[in-house]
Amino acid sequence: MKQCPHCKKNIPDSAKVCPHCGTRLEKGYQPMKRTNTFPNYLYGILALVLIFSPLISSMLFGNFLGDGTASNTVTTPDKAITLGPLGEVNINKEVTEYQFGSLKDFDKLVTNSDSYVKKIKQLENDLTAITDKYGKTTIDKDYDFYVTDQNNVYTSLNYDLKIGKNETMSISFSYDLSGTTNAVNIGYTINGFKDFEAMKINEQSYPMLKEIVKLINGDDMYVSFNKAGEKFNQLENDFNERNESIGNYGIGITQSEDDTKVSMRILSSEDGYRLKITYKTKADMNKLVGNSKGTE
């Protein structure tokens, strides 16, 4: 087991996404190179202490290892399993028993997962139906499922979309069967803008993103997006003053409304400017779980 750097809860060593808080654990991780500032002679002293004093070794490292050494290794089961009914879940006391790294494995090895899997496949079909209307789109999919001792299922769905030559989108779902965890992150990047006028937000802007938001959380008023757009449009003077020095940090705004947070940021690119829209919200759990809380 390892510890999530964000929520500090124990999670499987193989986890790509924290099943508790949704933090992505692998993408973009680059370990820092460190120089050796510990004198060599101290290594010799430490080695002698460890060799001749097991008690001291235990005192030094026992607390550091903590509960992780006592936890079972989480693996995919060799045989099919059946989940019992989901009762009242205590997320602070859950223990992860099984991990599945693909939708196919989860469908095959959890005998009563049909309803749960159908919800995911329907979501993907609806997503494809939307993107197909806006040109050639490729979608890369990544899945993780974690089954706990309380018959709860933590799910991580990650979709990376490439739309034409200038647009990319990532959609990440993190949720559990009990509904305690529910987070969706959308990152949408559009390249090739020549000026601010082309980036301005209006009612007709970014219809594909709006359709996807409606699919995920049922919001057909786009309140957060529209308010963020109004604030974004007010950046025009600031942009015109700084357009030669936008750089990789850029300029942007953030708008929060209920369970949704929208940010819009202008960054420099090789052929002009790029706009990055980040949408953090909660999913309509009926579309992801529905009546799947029981066994079927």
For each residue, the residues with C-beta under 8 A, 3 or more apart:
1: 10 11 12 13 67 68 71 74
2: 10 11 12 13 15 68
3: 8 9 10 11 68
4: 7 8 9 10 11 18 20 21 23 25
5: 8 23 25
6: 18 21 23
7: 4 18 20 21 23
8: 3 4 5
9: 3 4 18 20 21
10: 1 2 3 4 67 68 71
11: 1 2 3 4 15 18 19 20 96
12: 1 2 15 74 96 99 146
13: 1 2 73 74
14: 74 99 101
15: 2 11 12 18 19 25 99 144 146
16: 24 25 26 142 144 156
17: 22 23 24 25 144 156 158 172 174
18: 4 6 7 9 11 15 21 22 23 25 174
19: 11 15 96 144 146 154 155 156 174 176 181
20: 4 7 9 11 91 154 181
21: 4 6 7 9 18 174 181 183
22: 17 18 156 172 174 181 183 185
23: 4 5 6 7 17 18
24: 16 17 27 172
25: 4 5 15 16 17 18 29
26: 16 29
27: 24
28:
29: 25 26
30:
31:
32:
33:
34:
35:
36:
37:
38: 42 43
39: 42 43
40: 43 44
41: 44 45
42: 38 39 45 46
43: 38 39 40 46 47
44: 40 41 47 48
45: 41 42 48 49
46: 42 43 49 50
47: 43 44 50 51
48: 44 45 51 52
49: 45 46 52 53 56 57
50: 46 47 53 56 57
51: 47 48
52: 48 49
53: 49 50 56 57
54: 57 58
55: 58 59
56: 49 50 53 59 60
57: 49 50 53 54 60 61
58: 54 55 61 62
59: 55 56 62
60: 56 57 64
61: 57 58 64 65
62: 58 59 65
63: 66
64: 60 61
65: 61 62 68 69
66: 63 69
67: 1 10 70 71
68: 1 2 3 10 65 71
69: 65 66
70: 67
71: 1 10 67 68 95
72: 95 97
73: 13
74: 1 12 13 14 96 97 98 99 146
75: 98 99
76: 98 99 100 101 105 109
77: 80 81 98 109
78:
79: 109
80: 77 108 109 110 111
81: 77 98 109 110 111 147
82: 110 111 112 295
83: 86 110 112 113 147 151 153 295
84: 151 295
85: 151 294 295
86: 83 89 150 151 152 177 178 293 294
87: 150 151
88:
89: 86 94 150 152 176 178 180
90: 93 94 150
91: 20 94 152 176 178 180 181
92:
93: 90 150
94: 89 90 91 148 149 150 152
95: 71 72 148 149
96: 11 12 19 74 99 146 147 148 154
97: 72 74 147 148 149
98: 74 75 76 77 81 146 147
99: 12 14 15 74 75 76 96 144 145 146 147
100: 76 105 106 109 110 143 144 145 146 147
101: 14 76 105 143 144
102: 105 106 143
103: 106 107 117 120 121 141 143
104: 107 108
105: 76 100 101 102 108 109
106: 100 102 103 109 110 113 117 143 145
107: 103 104 110 113 114 117
108: 80 104 105
109: 76 77 79 80 81 100 105 106
110: 80 81 82 83 100 106 107 113 147
111: 80 81 82
112: 82 83 295 296
113: 83 106 107 110 116 117
114: 107 117 118 296
115: 118 119 290 291 292 296
116: 113 119 120 153 177 289 292
117: 103 106 107 113 114 120 121
118: 114 115 121 122
119: 115 116 122 123 287 288 289 290 292
120: 103 116 117 123 124 155 157 288
121: 103 117 118 124 125
122: 118 119 125 126 287
123: 119 120 126 127 157 215 287 288
124: 120 121 127 128 139 141 159
125: 121 122 128 129
126: 122 123 129 130 215
127: 123 124 130 131 139 159 171 212 215
128: 124 125 131 132 137 139
129: 125 126 132 133
130: 126 127 133 134 208 211 212 215
131: 127 128 134 137 139 161 163 208
132: 128 129 137
133: 129 130 208
134: 130 131 137 163 207 208
135: 163 164
136: 163 164
137: 128 131 132 134 161 162 163 164
138: 161 162
139: 124 127 128 131 159 160 161
140: 159 160 161
141: 103 124 157 158 159
142: 16 156 157 158 159 160
143: 100 101 102 103 106 155 156 157 158
144: 15 16 17 19 99 100 101 155 156
145: 99 100 106 153 154 155 156
146: 12 15 19 74 96 98 99 100 153 154 155
147: 81 83 96 97 98 99 100 110 151 152 153
148: 94 95 96 97 151 152 153 154
149: 94 95 97
150: 86 87 89 90 93 94
151: 83 84 85 86 87 147 148 177
152: 86 89 91 94 147 148 176 177 178
153: 83 116 145 146 147 148 176 177
154: 19 20 96 145 146 148 174 175 176 177 181
155: 19 120 143 144 145 146 173 174 175 176 177 288
156: 16 17 19 22 142 143 144 145 172 173 174
157: 120 123 141 142 143 171 172 173
158: 17 141 142 143 170 171 172 173
159: 124 127 139 140 141 142 169 170 171 172
160: 139 140 142 168 169 170
161: 131 137 138 139 140 168 169 170 171
162: 137 138 167 168
163: 131 134 135 136 137 167 168 169 208
164: 135 136 137 167
165:
166: 190 191 192
167: 162 163 164 188 189 190 191
168: 160 161 162 163 188 189
169: 159 160 161 163 186 187 188 189 209 212
170: 158 159 160 161 185 186 187
171: 127 157 158 159 161 184 185 186 212 216
172: 17 22 24 156 157 158 159 184 185 186
173: 155 156 157 158 183 184 283 288
174: 17 18 19 21 22 154 155 156 181 182 183 184
175: 154 155 179 181 182 183 283 285 288 289
176: 19 89 91 152 153 154 155 179 180 181
177: 86 116 151 152 153 154 155 289 292 293
178: 86 89 91 152 181 293
179: 175 176 182 285 289
180: 89 91 176
181: 19 20 21 22 91 154 174 175 176 178
182: 174 175 179 282 283 285
183: 21 22 173 174 175 280 282
184: 171 172 173 174 216 217 279 280 281 282 283
185: 22 170 171 172 278 279 280
186: 169 170 171 172 209 212 213 216 277 278 279 280 281
187: 169 170 276 277 278 279
188: 167 168 169 206 209 276 277 278 279
189: 167 168 169 274 275 276 277
190: 166 167 193 274 275
191: 166 167 269 271 272 274
192: 166 269 271 272 274
193: 190 198 199 266 272 273 274 275
194: 198 272 273
195: 198 199 273
196: 199 200 235 236 239 240 243 266
197: 200
198: 193 194 195
199: 193 195 196 232 266 273 275
200: 196 197 205 232 233 236
201: 205 206 226 228 229 230 232 233 264
202: 205 229
203: 226
204: 207
205: 200 201 202 229
206: 188 201 209 210 277
207: 134 204 210 211
208: 130 131 133 134 163 211 212
209: 169 186 188 206 212 213 225 277 279
210: 206 207 213 214 222 225
211: 130 207 208 214 215
212: 127 130 169 171 186 208 209 215 216
213: 186 209 210 216 217 219 222 225 279 281
214: 210 211 217 218 219 220 222
215: 123 126 127 130 211 212 287
216: 171 184 186 212 213 281 283 284 287
217: 184 213 214 260 281 282 283 284
218: 214 284
219: 213 214 222 223 224 260 281
220: 214
221: 226
222: 210 213 214 219 225 226
223: 219 226 227 257 260
224: 219 227 228 255 256 257 258 260 261 262 279 281
225: 209 210 213 222 228 229 262 279
226: 201 203 221 222 223 229 230
227: 223 224 230 231 255 257 262
228: 201 224 225 231 232 253 254 255 262 263 264
229: 201 202 205 225 226 232 233 264
230: 201 226 227 233 234
231: 227 228 234 235 253 255
232: 199 200 201 228 229 235 252 253 264
233: 200 201 229 230 236
234: 230 231 253
235: 196 231 232 238 239 251 252 253 266
236: 196 200 233 239 240
237: 240 241
238: 235 241 242 251
239: 196 235 236 242 243 246 251 266
240: 196 236 237 243
241: 237 238
242: 238 239 245 246 251
243: 196 239 240 246 273
244:
245: 242
246: 239 242 243 250 251 266 267 268 273
247: 250 267 268
248: 267 268
249: 267
250: 246 247 265 266 267 268 276
251: 235 238 239 242 246 265 266
252: 232 235 263 264 265 266 276
253: 228 231 232 234 235 263 264 265
254: 228 261 262 263
255: 224 227 228 231 261 262 263
256: 224 260 261 262
257: 223 224 227 260 261 262
258: 224
259: 281 282
260: 217 219 223 224 256 257 279 280 281 282
261: 224 254 255 256 257 278 279 280 281
262: 224 225 227 228 254 255 256 257 277 278 279 280
263: 228 252 253 254 255 277 278
264: 201 228 229 232 252 253 275 276 277 278
265: 250 251 252 253 275 276 278
266: 193 196 199 235 239 246 250 251 252 273 274 275
267: 246 247 248 249 250 273 274 275 276
268: 246 247 248 250 273 274
269: 191 192 272 273 274
270:
271: 191 192
272: 191 192 193 194 269
273: 193 194 195 199 243 246 266 267 268 269
274: 189 190 191 192 193 266 267 268 269
275: 189 190 193 199 264 265 266 267
276: 187 188 189 250 252 264 265 267
277: 186 187 188 189 206 209 262 263 264
278: 185 186 187 188 261 262 263 264 265
279: 184 185 186 187 188 209 213 224 225 260 261 262
280: 183 184 185 186 260 261 262
281: 184 186 213 216 217 219 224 259 260 261
282: 182 183 184 217 259 260
283: 173 175 182 184 216 217 287 288
284: 216 217 218 287 288
285: 175 179 182 288 289 290
286: 289 290
287: 119 122 123 215 216 283 284 290
288: 119 120 123 155 173 175 283 284 285
289: 116 119 175 177 179 285 286 292 293
290: 115 119 285 286 287
291: 115 294 296
292: 115 116 119 177 289 296
293: 86 177 178 289
294: 85 86 291
295: 82 83 84 85 112
296: 112 114 115 291 292
